[in-house]
Amino acid sequence: MFLSAVAVGGITAGLLSGTVTRRRRSGLVQLSAACVWGLALAGFGLAGPLWLALGCLAVAGAADTVSVVTRSALVQLETPDAFRGRVSSMEHVIGVAGPELGNFRGGLLASATSASFSLFFGGLSAVLAIAAVAAINGPLRAYRTPPAAAEPTTPGVADATVVAGQGP
């Protein structure tokens, strides 16, 4: 049920992702989603009833999806064409390896303390790290997605009749 709750949150956020992708302040959306993810994990560590724990995990899954979507879009929009493949692959590796390192840290801390403390501490640590990034990275905080470019129009082309097999 725990893994499914994360997936339900992620799928729900994915279905509603148009509301996020239309936001121009995607840097702020990215930082906010990452903070919500950390808070949801900290809440999961403190949750008592099952319904609250599952709710926290669903929120974490949704926030993670929003974070990944905005981060990926930002990388695609701002990386020059010549470097896009390399930068995208590094972003992917970090996105895969980061959680695994966090799981390793969580397992070590949980074995020394408790699973609940490890979750709470990890979520709170993530929020503090994100706050530090937000405090020192003004360009990310202020980043706005460029407005969509209007489709170029060529006079007369829209009115041209296209015959099957021939260009305009």
Summary of the structure (lengths in Angstrom):
residues: 168
radius of gyration: 21.0
end to end distance: 57.2
largest distance: 74.6
contacts: 455
relative contact order: 0.15
helix: 76%
strand: 0%
